[in-house]
Amino acid sequence: MAGDILRKRKIAVLGSRSVGKSSLVFKFVEDHFIESYYPTIENTLTKTVSNNGVEYECDIIDTAGQDEYSILNQKHAIGIHGFVLVYSVASHNSFELVKIVHDKIVSFTGNETVPCVIVGSKSDLQRVVTCEEANEYAKSIEASWIETSAKSNVNVGKVFDLVLTEIEKRAPHNQGQPVAKGCLIM
Ligand SMILES: Nc1nc2c(ncn2[C@@H]2O[C@H](COP(=O)(O)OP(=O)(O)OP(=O)(O)O)[C@@H](O)[C@H]2O)c(=O)[nH]1
């Protein structure tokens, strides 16, 4: 039975500082919202998620906030099955940063497209990033797009359903091969 198979998937959560990456991951895994801000160094949380009748053991890597000058850590690209790229709907800079991070992943993995969900976080706040521009961008890179609020518990689980769907869309029924498996150019 398909539901008896437990597949491992590694998901990296990337984006600017303070956009709510840790809050999203904590709300999903621990069902708890953190009001205070503690900058993340790196944290991996694990949760079993059911998607289309298949159980996935997901390692969710909550990364430190990036900026345009950050170098993409190879461990956030190699061996990763899917990406959650987070901006805050209240910060246009954080939306622009998502585009930069996406381009870095694409050039790092050497794939034209990667399994990816673009997440507009803090949807309970006053928006400056419109739904239209975010949706249009996501379409242009063949990614899913969703807005969430960890604070108000909106669409939190949906993010991880979408990323698993994006992973399976590109490699249905595969043996769990990530988008980049670890060739290093010396
Ligand atoms: N209003 C609102 N605030 C949020 C939401 N999610 C997170 N926050 C707040 O935003 C701040 C930053 O959240 P974090 O989850 O620590 O952000 P981060 O992206 O992990 O930050 P770094 O570790 O620096 O990368 C905290 O004070 C959170 O309480 C949300 O959905 N709505």
The ligand as an ORCA input file, in Angstrom:
! r2SCAN-3c Opt
* xyz 0 1
  N       2.619     39.810     12.489
  C       3.317     38.696     12.284
  N       4.561     38.575     12.803
  C       5.253     37.430     12.549
  C       4.696     36.387     11.771
  N       5.627     35.413     11.683
  C       6.698     35.831     12.393
  N       6.464     37.050     12.925
  C       7.374     37.817     13.779
  O       8.494     38.256     13.007
  C       9.695     38.221     13.801
  C      10.751     37.403     13.096
  O      10.299     36.070     13.017
  P      11.311     34.841     12.817
  O      10.466     33.660     12.603
  O      12.301     34.804     13.920
  O      12.034     35.293     11.475
  P      13.232     34.535     10.684
  O      12.963     34.732      9.247
  O      13.390     33.137     11.150
  O      14.496     35.411     11.122
  P      16.091     35.038     10.973
  O      16.388     33.998     11.985
  O      16.788     36.336     11.240
  O      16.332     34.599      9.589
  C       9.292     37.654     15.183
  O       9.111     38.716     16.094
  C       7.967     36.959     14.906
  O       7.098     36.934     16.037
  C       3.379     36.532     11.247
  O       2.806     35.667     10.568
  N       2.735     37.712     11.515
*
